[in-house]
Amino acid sequence: MRKVIEDPDNNIVISIASLLELAIKIGSTKRKLEIGISLFQVQQYIKNSEVELMDIQFDTLITLSELPHHHGDPFDRILIAQCISENLSIISVDRYFKAYPIIVIQ
């Protein structure tokens, strides 16, 4: 996985859906996630790196609405729909991702 990320020929994209989920989990009263840095620092990293921030397009919503229900997590379903509609690969260890017509890198 690290080789894929560090390969200069690959464009690294992070979905706004991932950042939305991150913000929700960091800000929850149950503190479902600790990442050791602030969201502001995440934002600065993205701004200062070659990582592209990807918005959710309407085509993705159409794909999402037609997606088989192999996976129940709404954020993961958005990521899967983005991969399909934008023809992208995804890095994930989630076993349910392989049920969809996307390239999953583990």
N, C-alpha and C positions, 0 to 999 in steps of 0.2 A: 504494500500500500504506500509506504513512504517513497518508493521509487516513482510511483505514479504522480504523487504530489510534487516531488522535486524535479521531475522531468520538465525542462524548459519548453518542450514542444506541446505540453498539455496546458490548456486553459483551466484554471481553478475557479469554480463558481460556487458561491454560497447563496442559498435561497433566503429571501426575506422571511419565508415560512419558518426556516430553522432559527432565525434570530427572534422571531415572534415567540416560538416555543421556548427558547432560552430565556427571554424576558419574563415569560409567565412563570417558568419553573424557579428562576432566581427570586422573583418578587412574591412568590406564594408564601402564605403564613407558615406552611409546613416546611419551607426551604428545601424543596425537592432536589435542588442542584446547587452545588458549590463549585465554582470554577477558578476561584483564586484571583480573578481580575474583574473589573467593573465592565458594564456594557459600554461605557464611554471608551474604555481601553480597547474593547473589541472593535468599536467603530473606528478608532484611530488606526488600529492595525489594518483594517480593511482599506481605509483611505490611503494608507502609506505603502500598501503592498500591491501586487499584481492580481489580487483576488477580485473577481468581478461579483458585484451584488446583483442578484436576479430578482426582479419583481414578479408578481403573479399576473400573468396575462389572461385575457378572457378565453383564449383557446385552451389554456390549462384548466379553466373551470368547466368547460364543455367536456374535456377528456375526463376530468374528475367525476362529473355527473354520470358518465357512462362506464366508469371503472368497475370491474367485478369486485365483489366484496371479500377478497382473500385476506385483507388486512383491515383491522378495526381502528387503528390510531389515525385520527384525522390529519395530523401534521405529516405523518409518513405517507398517507394517501395523496396529499398535495405534492409531496416530493416525487412520488411515483408518477403522478400525472404530469408534472413538469418534465421529468425525464422523457416521458413518451412524447409529449407535445413539442419539446425543444430538441429531441433526439440527443439526449445526454446520457452518460454513464453516471453511476452513483457509487460512492464508497459507503458500505454498510455491512454489518455482520448480522443484520436482521434476516432471519430465514424466510420470512414471508415475502420479501422483495423478489425472490426468485420465481414467484408464481406469476409475475407480470413480464411483459415483453420488453425488458430493459436489461442493460448490461450492469451487473452488480460486481464491484471490485471489493474483495475482502482483505 
